């Protein structure tokens, strides 16, 4: 990785696995200017996971699409963006353990998201269900 300030090479001075989020946090130091900054590495799900739609089409999985759907359901909450981020990580974590081939039914993703929402906030789960009626 190159320095975000001067473009020179960097070295990793600290690294930690974030198990719940399936991320790796790294502290880096520039070998040229000495600047210190952090990076977060996460899987590129859109490159390896596929979603099968009810019509049978295969599409790449987009984390952001799931996030926006959950965010819309949590808009009534004071920290909607933070809540949606945590919920997205929880849903992805559950999906990761459900299938080892990287192929998910759209219905399964919606049901998993609804179950997570229902345990978190019943009003948000009702809102989510209203906008995804085909799966319930």
C-alpha positions in Angstrom: 0.0 0.0 0.0 1.2 3.5 -0.7 1.1 6.5 1.6 -2.1 8.5 1.3 0.0 11.7 1.8 3.1 11.3 -0.3 2.6 8.1 -2.4 5.6 6.3 -1.0 5.6 2.7 0.3 4.3 1.9 3.8 4.9 -0.8 6.4 2.4 -2.4 8.7 3.1 -1.6 12.4 0.0 -3.1 13.9 -2.8 -5.4 12.6 -6.0 -6.8 14.2 -8.7 -9.1 12.9 -12.2 -7.8 13.5 -14.0 -11.2 13.6 -17.5 -9.9 13.9 -17.2 -7.7 10.9 -14.8 -10.0 9.0 -12.4 -7.1 8.5 -8.7 -6.6 9.1 -7.7 -3.3 10.7 -4.1 -2.2 10.0 -2.0 0.7 11.3 0.5 1.7 8.6 3.6 4.0 8.7 5.1 5.7 5.6 8.7 4.8 5.1 9.4 8.2 3.4 7.4 10.9 5.3 6.7 8.9 8.5 2.9 9.6 8.4 0.7 7.1 10.3 -2.7 6.1 9.1 -5.2 3.2 9.4 -6.7 0.9 6.8 -9.6 -1.5 6.9 -9.5 -4.6 4.6 -12.8 -6.4 3.9 -13.9 -9.0 1.4 -15.2 -7.9 -2.0 -18.5 -9.8 -1.8 -19.7 -8.5 -5.1 -16.8 -10.4 -6.8 -17.5 -13.8 -5.0 -21.1 -14.0 -3.9 -24.1 -14.3 -6.3 -27.8 -13.7 -5.6 -30.4 -15.8 -7.4 -33.5 -13.7 -8.0 -37.0 -15.2 -8.0 -36.9 -15.0 -11.8 -33.8 -17.2 -11.8 -31.3 -14.5 -12.8 -27.9 -14.4 -11.1 -26.7 -11.1 -9.9 -23.6 -10.0 -7.8 -24.3 -9.5 -4.1 -24.0 -5.8 -3.1 -23.4 -5.0 0.5 -24.5 -1.4 -0.1 -27.9 -2.5 -1.4 -28.5 -4.5 1.8 -27.3 -1.6 3.9 -29.7 0.9 2.2 -32.6 -1.5 2.6 -31.9 -1.8 6.3 -31.2 1.9 6.6 -34.6 2.7 5.1 -36.2 0.4 7.7 -34.3 2.1 10.6 -34.8 5.8 9.5 -37.1 6.4 12.5 -34.2 5.6 14.9 -31.8 8.4 16.1 -28.7 6.6 15.0 -30.1 5.0 11.8 -26.8 4.8 9.8 -24.9 3.2 12.7 -27.7 0.8 13.4 -27.9 -0.1 9.7 -24.2 -0.7 9.5 -24.2 -3.1 12.5 -27.3 -4.9 11.2 -25.7 -5.3 7.8 -22.6 -6.8 9.4 -24.8 -9.2 11.4 -26.8 -10.3 8.3 -23.6 -10.8 6.3 -22.1 -12.8 9.1 -25.2 -15.1 9.2 -25.2 -15.5 5.4 -21.5 -16.4 5.5 -22.2 -19.4 7.7 -25.3 -20.5 5.7 -23.7 -21.3 2.4 -20.1 -22.2 1.4 -20.6 -21.8 -2.3 -21.4 -18.1 -2.4 -24.8 -18.6 -4.0 -27.8 -17.1 -2.2 -31.5 -17.0 -2.9 -32.8 -13.4 -2.7 -35.6 -14.7 -0.5 -33.1 -16.2 2.0 -31.3 -12.8 2.2 -34.6 -11.0 2.8 -35.7 -13.5 5.4 -32.4 -13.4 7.2 -32.5 -9.5 7.2 -36.0 -9.5 8.5 -35.2 -11.9 11.4 -32.2 -9.8 12.4 -34.4 -6.7 12.3 -37.2 -8.4 14.2 -34.9 -9.2 17.0 -33.5 -5.6 17.0 -36.5 -3.4 16.4 -40.0 -4.7 15.6 -41.1 -1.5 14.0 -38.2 -1.6 11.6 -39.0 -5.2 10.8 -42.6 -4.3 9.9 -41.3 -1.5 7.7 -38.8 -3.9 6.0 -41.6 -6.5 5.4 -43.8 -3.8 3.9 -41.2 -3.0 1.2 -40.3 -6.7 0.5 -43.8 -8.3 0.4 -42.8 -10.9 -2.3 -40.7 -12.7 0.3 -43.2 -12.9 3.1 
